[in-house]
Amino acid sequence: MKLTIISKTAQEAGSIELPEQFNEPVRPDLIRKAVLAIKSNSRQPYGASPEAGKRASAILSKRRRAYRGCYGYGISRTPRKILSRRGRRMNWTGAIAPNTVGGRRAHAPKAQKIWNKKVNIKERRKAIRSAISATVNKEFLESSGADIPDNYPFVIENGFESISKTKQAKDALEKIGLKEKLQKSGKRKVRAGKGKLRGRKYKTRRCALIVVSSSCKIMESAKNIQGIDVVEVKDLNAERLSLGTTPGRITLFTQRAIEQMEKEKMFM
């Protein structure tokens, strides 16, 4: 499969033959598995303190005629802490049990829970190749709801890697057909009462992914453009190449990145 090379001024600058990584059949199931594993491995473990809700002394005897006991008072067996006493009559309040004020939480999350998920090496590489193949397949891009430029898919010239100013990077991306996509990306306000989005004022939409051959100036200049991600070709994974777990994201490979992928036989 051949793609056109587009310059910073939106002019055709030749063509390039895509390597075999772009010919992989798209496997949405493998992409989803790899993305969920990446998200799970990056999750921060959390949990309640082992002593939470148990810091009160709530030893109360249930035995007959025991001092400081609750036998014969016609009350439930909830643990209670004694606040004061008058002779043998104790004034107490519930503690420790989940049904009491200030008590422990029933089945609280445990910090020692293992969130990590493993994916076989061959499965992971196949998922990356599938996600790469989906980036040049218009069917998957249209199903993901992406605003596709008219001349997409195409490859961008190596001159993009030397762009050092954010304004220059934004102008170049708009010239090659991402103007409407950039306007729709970025932060958007979220109304209250939307399930898991509750308490989150903004959500950020993801736009295009720029894949470069190595560390370069555009990695700094384009990171301030909302929705645009820049990544080295060696650091590609299924999550970066997809929108959530859905295959099909507008991805702009530089000519040098594709040549490097073919030369080093990446993800094979």
C-alpha positions, 0 to 999 in steps of 0.5 A, a space after each residue: 500500500 502506497 501513501 502520499 507524503 504531505 509537506 508543511 505547506 500541504 503540498 505533495 512531496 512524493 510517495 512511500 510504500 508502507 511496511 508489512 506492519 500496516 497489512 495486519 488484519 484488524 483484531 478489535 478484541 486483541 486491541 481491547 485486551 491490550 488497552 485494558 491491560 495498559 490502563 490496569 497496570 497504570 492504575 494507582 492502588 488504593 485502600 482503607 487504613 487497616 485500623 480505620 473505624 477500629 480505634 475505639 475500645 468497644 469491649 462489652 461483655 455479653 455474659 450474665 452478671 458481668 461488670 460493664 456488661 450488657 446482658 439483660 438490657 434487651 439490646 442487640 449485640 453491637 459492640 459498644 464503647 462506654 462513655 460514662 458510668 453511674 455505679 454499675 449502670 454504663 452509658 455507651 454508644 455503638 462503635 466498630 461495627 459498620 452499622 454504627 456512627 464512626 464504625 469501620 466500613 464493610 468490605 473496604 477496598 484493600 490496598 494490597 489488591 493486585 491490579 496488574 494484568 499480563 498480556 502475552 508478548 505475541 498478543 501484545 505485538 499483534 495488537 499493536 500491529 492491528 491498531 497500526 493497520 486500523 489507523 489507515 483504514 477509513 472504515 474504523 475511523 468513520 465508525 469511531 466518529 473521527 473527522 477525517 481530512 479529505 486526503 487521509 490517510 497520508 504521511 507527513 514529511 520529516 520537516 514536521 519534526 523540526 517545528 519548534 513553535 506551538 503556533 507553527 505546529 498548529 498552523 501546519 496541522 490546520 493546513 493539512 486538514 485538521 482545522 475542524 478536528 482541532 477546534 472540536 478537541 480540547 477541554 469541554 465542560 461536563 454537566 453534573 449528574 452523568 455517572 462516572 463524570 460526576 465531580 469532573 468539570 472538564 473532559 479532554 477529547 483526543 485528536 490526532 497522534 503524531 509519530 516521529 522517529 526520535 526525540 525532536 522539537 515537535 514533541 515540545 512544541 505540539 504538547 500544548 495543543 489540546 488533543 494532540 499527542 506526539 510519540 516516538 515510533 519505538 514507544 507506540 502501544 495499543 492505547 496510544 493508537 486507539 480511542 479508548 478501546 476502539 480501534 481507529 485514530 487519526 495518526 500522522 507518521 513521519 517519513 523517517 518514522 515509517 522507514 525506521 519501523 521497516 528497517 528495525 522490523 518493529 512489533 514483529 
